[in-house]
Amino acid sequence: MVCVSLLHRHVQRPHPLGKVFGEDALQRFRGHRRPFGCVARTLAPRRRPRRGGLRHRIFHPFPSWTKRVSLGAPRGSWQAKRITMRVPYTRLNRAELDRQLSPSQSAKDFTGVLARHAAETASLDADGALRRWRDVAYGPGARQRYDVTAPKGAAGLPCLAFIHGGFWQEGSKAWSGFAARPFAQAGWAHVGLGYTLAPEATLSEIVDEIAAALIHLRAHAVEYGIDPDRIVLVGHSAGAHLAAAILTGLGGEPLAGAMAGYVLVSGVYDLAPVAASYVNDKMGLSPGEAERLSPLLYWPAADRPVHLLIGAEEPDAFRQQSEALALLWGRELRRISLTRCPGRDHFDILDELARPGSESWIRIQRMGQGG
């Protein structure tokens, strides 16, 4: 067993195979901030690490520590629990890992859900109570576009900005407006964000595109009747990874704090299992890039409310991702919650966002109100 004691919050973390990557206190004094477990020179200097006097004990082979955790509870009132710092996967063979990271295999009717969401999105154009701005360009790429939906005659609206999933290789903003109508009826605007798909774009470039889209949206928000300080960023599956990457500062630290809140639905936050699966056949993630772009290996760059949502019928590989992020980020965030929805799978879990009165709906409404 390997035990490492650390005196600051830039915590070195063992790789699932047992080797400790990262750098020691010398790197901290140089002002660099690397993700936990990141190999040297894979991340350019971006942020200074937070200072702190906490001591953590990290254990091999899957790092964990015993500490006080209760999601959203004030510090000092937490109950002791053991936290898994990385998402374990090395004991799974390739076939099992591929199966667990193929949510369509366990979903009840994923094609039906996607078709229903696409039909609902297309029907928004004919709704006379709504204003629509289609294919607003935030960059030169064909998919660097977003769609805006807002109730007529309103200004200063809170906004739900949605990032679709598809393991960064599939999907479209044409599916993203499934919740636009109920939110418009509640006095919200809705934005469906598009981005270039892999392998045409690398994952690093996709993260940069989402950041560019949000910066553009904030700059033009008043034109759509949106309050730029009340944008709640919501992502599903790969889109949840992209939203979490924004909160870690990978799209620029100021942008992380500019969002009113984050809703992460059925996401992947530790990319090591993804890089070892069929998903990487097209993505081409290197080990260093998978480490550098894993939100689980960063502290949040801003203290914003975060709500994680996961279906109880999803594969273990997805449920473990959300649980690990909730437990780790619960140390840093004052407002974080995790909801496991009975009877929901990886796709119909999205219907919780469009259901007025659901826990996720209520939490999003509070984020839009600044709570």
Beta strands, then each sheet from edge to edge (+ up, - down):
strand 1: 3-6
strand 2: 56-59
strand 3: 64-69
strand 4: 79-84
strand 5: 130-137
strand 6: 145-151
strand 7: 157-163
strand 8: 189-193
strand 9: 226-236
strand 10: 261-265
strand 11: 306-311
strand 12: 336-341
sheet 1: 1+ 2-
sheet 2: 3+ 4-
sheet 3: 5+ 6- 8+ 7+ 9+ 10+ 11+ 12+
end
